[in-house]
Amino acid sequence: MKKLLTALVLFYGLLATGQAKAPAPIKIYTKEGVSIKAYDYEKLAYFLNQKNDTTYVVNFWATWCVPCVKELPHFEKLNQQYKGKKVKVLLVSLDMAKMVESKLLPFIKKKNLKSDVVLLRDPDSNNWIPKIDKSWSGTIPATLIYNKKVRKFYEKSFEYAELEKAVNEVMNAK
């Protein structure tokens, strides 16, 4: 009976807020003051399907991907310039789990990344790539820009002006 009451309270709590709580990561990596949460695709999907008044910019990248690293400052600039405008930048690292502590965490610290960074730790890419976008071949960099009205996927590198234009198109879609 106590479990049933707890479940009902949680259910009505979710209805009242209109949003589910973010899932717990499968692991949290920490080194030298930098932490990153790791998710499998099923848990990451929560961040790719929000239905509120915010526009989400989700970039898939890795430290070993030269074009990805080159465009990261553009996402950082967007994150900074669109603070307070209901735009959220999420950087999803596709680095291998065994490289997180030796490469990814030092990279985040060295580059002083301010956007939220998570690690997608799910080896079944044939399963999750088409769920993110059916047109995605799996190459990176790749970016998903979405809100509750529009969802656009880009399998390419961005310059800042181009990224800002793409975000504004999604933000202003009717």
N, C-alpha and C positions, 0 to 999 in steps of 0.2 A: 504494500500500500504506500509506503514511504517513497519507493522508487517511482510509482505512478504519479504521485503528487509532484515530485521533483521534475519529472518529464513534462508534466502539464505546465508548471511554472516556467520552465525553459521555453516551451513551445509558445506560450502567450507572451513571454518576454521578447522572443524573436519577432512575433507579429507586431508588437508595440513599437519596436525600433525599426522594423522593416529590413533588417540586415542580420545575417548570421555572423557569428563571431569568427574571426580569422582562425584557420586551423593551426594546430600545433605543428611545428617543424619536426621532421624526422631526426634532425640533429642540428645542434648549434656549434659552430666552430669558432674558437676564440684564440687570438694570439696578439700579444703586444697592444692591448687596448682596442683591437678591432674584432668585431663579431659578425658572423654571417649565418643566417638561417638556411638550412637545406630542406627542400621539399621534393617529394616525388610528384609526378604529374597530377595525380588525383587531388592532392592538396594544393598544388600551385594553381589549379583551375579556378579556385576561389578568387584569386587575384585577377583572373582574366575574364571574369563574368560579373562584374559589379553592375548593379542597376540603380544608380543614384544620379545626382546632378553633377558629378565630377567627370572630367575627361582623363582617361588613363593612357599614358604613353609607356608601353612595355617594350624594352629593347632586349633582344637576345644577342649575347656577345660572349667572348672568351678572351683571356689574356694573351693567348697565342695567335689571335686573329688580328693581323695588322690593320685592316680597314676598320675593324670594330674599335680598336684602341684609338685610331685616328679620329673617329667621330664621337667618342665619349665626351670630350669637352662641350660639344654642341648640346648633348642631353643635360649636362651639368648646368650650362647656361640657361637652357629652357627651364629647368627645375628652379633655378634662382629667380629668373625674370617672371615666372608665372606663379610664384608663391602668392597665395591669397586670391587666385583666379580660378580655383577649383580645377587645377590640373595637377596630376600626380605622376611622377616619373618613377618607374620601377626598372631596375637593371637586372636582368636575369642571366646570371653567369652559367655558361655551359662547360666550364672547366671540369676536368676529371676530379673526382673526389680525392684521389690520392695526391693531387697537386694543390689542394686548398690551402693547407698550412705553409707550404713552401713557396707558392707562387701567388695565389689569389689574395690572401689576406695581406701580404706585404705590398702587393700592387694597389689594393684599396687604400692602404695607409700612405704609400708614396704619392699617389695621385690625389689624395685627400678628397675622395668621392663623397659628396654630400647627399646624393640621391639614395633612395633605398636600394640595397643590393641583396639579392637572394641567389641561392645556388639551386639549379634544377638537377637533382641527383636521381635520375631515372634512366637506366640503360635501354629501356624499350622505346627508342626513338621512333621506330616504325609505327608504334601505337599512338604516341602523343603528337608528333609533327602534324599529321592531318587534322587532329582535333583543334590545333591552334589556328591553322588555315589550310584548306584543301589544296591551295595552289603552292604551298611552301615545299620547295625541293629539299629543304634541310640545311641549305648553306646560310652562313652568317656573314655579316650582320643582317638581322631581320627585326622589323619593328611592327608592333600592333598598336594602333591608336583607336580607342573606342570610347564611347559613352553609351547611355541607354538607348540612343536613337541610331547611331551609326557605328560601323565597325570596318576599319580599313587596315589592310596588311601590306607591308612593303618589304620586299626581299632585296635590299640595296643599302648602300651607304648614304648618309645625309650630310649636306652642308647645313649650316644653321638656318639660313633664310628659307631653304626648302623644307626643313623640319618644322619651323615655325608656321609656314604656310599650310602644311599638312595638318598640323594641330588646330589651326584656326578654322580650316575647312570642316573638321569634325565638330569643333565647338559651336560653329555657327550653322550647322545643318539643321534643317527644320523637318 
